[in-house]
Amino acid sequence: MVRIMAANTREKVASLVNLAKFAMDIPSKLERLRPLKNELSQADSVLLRVFPLLLDLHTDRFSPVRKFITEYALLTPIHIKTL
């Protein structure tokens, strides 16, 4: 049961990352990043595999998206767990 929940959460996180990555405008990207932040704040070791995908958004063409990712990556303990 735990594995099923982890898989569903991992799929949800991956989906939100992809939606944010391919959204065309700033509000759409940020709209996808906010729930993603909530999901990742409750992350366990299974979700940490998705964290590098999130960091791919750090090179997004929109500065508010880059700022959001930078602030999140610097303020969350998740990046420490991935080292």
C-alpha positions as CSV (number, residue, x, y, z in Angstrom):
1,M,0.0,0.0,0.0
2,V,2.8,2.4,0.9
3,R,4.5,1.7,-2.5
4,I,1.3,2.4,-4.3
5,M,0.9,5.7,-2.5
6,A,4.6,6.6,-3.2
7,A,4.2,5.8,-6.8
8,N,1.0,7.9,-7.1
9,T,2.8,10.8,-5.4
10,R,5.9,10.4,-7.6
11,E,3.7,10.4,-10.7
12,K,1.8,13.5,-9.4
13,V,5.1,15.3,-8.8
14,A,6.5,14.3,-12.1
15,S,3.3,15.5,-13.8
16,L,3.4,18.9,-12.1
17,V,7.1,19.3,-13.1
18,N,6.3,18.6,-16.7
19,L,3.2,20.8,-16.7
20,A,5.3,23.7,-15.3
21,K,8.2,23.0,-17.7
22,F,6.0,23.1,-20.8
23,A,3.5,25.9,-19.7
24,M,3.7,28.8,-22.1
25,D,3.3,31.7,-19.7
26,I,4.5,32.8,-16.2
27,P,1.1,32.5,-14.4
28,S,0.6,28.9,-15.7
29,K,4.1,27.9,-14.7
30,L,3.8,29.4,-11.2
31,E,0.4,27.8,-10.8
32,R,2.0,24.4,-11.3
33,L,4.9,25.1,-9.0
34,R,2.9,26.0,-5.9
35,P,1.3,22.6,-5.5
36,L,4.6,21.0,-6.4
37,K,6.2,22.9,-3.6
38,N,3.7,21.4,-1.2
39,E,4.2,17.9,-2.5
40,L,8.0,18.1,-2.2
41,S,7.9,19.6,1.3
42,Q,6.4,16.3,2.4
43,A,9.0,14.3,0.4
44,D,10.5,11.1,1.3
45,S,13.5,9.3,-0.3
46,V,11.2,8.2,-3.2
47,L,10.3,11.7,-4.2
48,L,13.8,12.9,-4.0
49,R,14.5,11.3,-7.3
50,V,12.2,13.9,-8.9
51,F,14.1,16.8,-7.3
52,P,16.7,17.0,-10.2
53,L,13.8,17.4,-12.7
54,L,12.6,20.3,-10.6
55,L,16.0,22.0,-10.8
56,D,15.8,21.8,-14.6
57,L,13.3,24.6,-14.3
58,H,16.1,26.8,-13.0
59,T,17.1,27.5,-16.6
60,D,13.5,28.5,-17.6
61,R,13.2,31.5,-19.8
62,F,10.9,33.3,-17.3
63,S,12.7,35.0,-14.4
64,P,9.8,34.5,-11.9
65,V,10.0,30.8,-12.5
66,R,13.8,30.8,-12.0
67,K,13.3,32.9,-8.8
68,F,10.7,30.5,-7.5
69,I,12.9,27.5,-8.0
70,T,16.0,29.2,-6.5
71,E,14.1,30.3,-3.4
72,Y,12.6,26.9,-3.0
73,A,15.9,25.0,-3.5
74,L,17.7,27.3,-1.1
75,L,15.0,27.2,1.6
76,T,14.1,23.5,1.7
77,P,16.0,20.8,3.4
78,I,15.4,18.5,0.4
79,H,18.6,19.6,-1.4
80,I,20.6,18.5,1.6
81,K,19.1,15.0,1.4
82,T,20.1,14.7,-2.2
83,L,23.8,15.2,-1.6
